[in-house]
């Protein structure tokens, strides 16, 4: 076959092959995007169903901070976590660290109290405009997907097992730049069997992150309202933060 003729055929066929490959790639990508959107909708529907009957949540937790500069985790905290909603819809939260040292955080009515018995000291802060950040410690618990989408861009990241439990992984990116300055991305591992998050990863812009894992989780169990209020002992030094 004439060499110039062969080159002409190759030059004609190559763009057609490239076009066909591009179409195939776009088709695969489109199918993957559709599958991800379908999976995301399925997860959000399950979360919405849980949210409609949500009253409270309690679980054992372990949390640890990763320091990007040091490339290591701080000593992990562990204890009990309680979350509910007041009649006005505001968050009620109690995080009681039992190891390595006792520390109790309660949040009610926009006021946060951190009590450290070992130091005989309590810090009290009015959260003010930052009271919505409370939700970051309990994202996916009781909030409607519609409300979450108002504050976050949500993407489905696939499936993963956490402590033997099958989970769907969601990535949430704050829409508000001021919120993104706190956490650039929040990953949630939603347990497929009950539709609640059993792990969170709150990533900061500098590469640091907080990893929180829940076990022995219980939905809509009775939690005494007094648990969200700290009755501080006499003689405790109180530091009021702005």
C-alpha positions, 0 to 999 in steps of 0.5 A, spaced: 500 500 500 502 506 498 505 509 504 502 516 503 495 513 502 496 509 509 498 516 512 492 519 509 488 513 512 491 514 519 490 521 519 483 520 517 481 514 522 485 517 528 480 523 530 474 518 529 477 513 534 479 519 539 472 522 538 469 515 539 473 514 546 471 521 548 464 519 547 465 513 551 469 516 557 463 521 557 458 516 557 461 512 563 462 519 567 455 520 566 453 514 568 458 514 574 455 521 576 448 519 575 449 513 580 452 517 585 447 522 585 442 516 585 446 513 591 446 520 594 439 521 594 438 514 597 442 516 603 439 523 604 432 520 604 434 515 609 437 521 613 430 525 612 426 519 615 430 518 621 430 526 622 422 526 622 422 522 628 428 524 631 428 526 639 435 524 641 441 521 640 446 518 645 453 514 644 460 512 646 465 516 643 472 517 641 475 523 638 482 525 636 486 531 633 490 530 627 496 535 627 498 536 620 505 539 622 507 534 626 504 528 622 501 525 628 495 525 633 494 528 639 492 523 645 485 521 644 479 523 648 473 518 650 467 518 653 459 519 652 455 523 647 448 526 648 444 530 643 437 532 643 433 538 641 429 543 645 422 545 644 424 551 640 429 547 635 435 549 638 441 544 640 442 541 646 449 537 647 453 534 652 460 531 651 462 528 657 470 526 656 472 520 661 479 519 659 484 521 659 482 526 664 474 528 666 472 534 662 464 536 661 462 540 655 454 542 655 451 547 650 444 549 651 440 556 649 447 558 645 451 558 652 457 553 652 460 551 659 466 547 659 467 544 666 474 541 668 474 537 675 481 536 676 483 544 675 476 546 679 475 550 673 469 552 668 469 556 662 463 559 660 462 562 653 456 565 650 456 562 643 453 568 639 453 568 632 457 561 632 452 557 636 450 554 629 457 551 629 454 547 635 451 543 629 458 541 626 459 536 632 452 533 631 451 533 623 446 528 620 443 527 627 436 530 626 437 535 621 433 535 614 437 534 608 434 540 605 437 544 611 443 541 610 443 543 603 442 550 604 449 550 608 453 545 605 454 542 598 454 535 599 457 529 595 457 522 595 464 519 596 462 511 596 461 506 601 466 504 606 466 499 613 467 502 619 468 498 625 465 492 621 458 496 619 457 498 612 457 506 611 455 511 606 460 516 606 458 523 604 463 530 603 460 536 606 463 543 604 460 549 607 457 554 602 459 560 607 466 562 606 466 564 614 464 557 615 469 554 610 474 558 614 473 553 620 472 547 616 473 546 609 470 539 608 466 535 613 466 527 612 460 523 614 460 516 615 452 514 615 451 507 617 446 504 612 442 500 618 440 506 621 441 512 617 445 515 623 453 518 622 457 513 626 464 517 624 465 524 622 472 527 620 472 535 620 478 538 616 481 545 617 484 549 611 491 548 614 490 540 614 489 539 621 482 535 622 478 532 628 476 525 627 470 522 631 467 515 632 461 513 635 459 506 638 453 503 642 449 509 639 442 509 641 436 513 637 430 516 641 432 514 648 430 518 654 435 523 656 433 527 662 433 535 661 438 536 667 443 532 663 444 539 659 445 543 665 451 543 669 450 544 676 457 547 678 460 545 685 461 551 690 468 554 689 469 552 682 473 558 678 469 561 673 472 564 667 467 567 662 469 568 655 467 573 650 
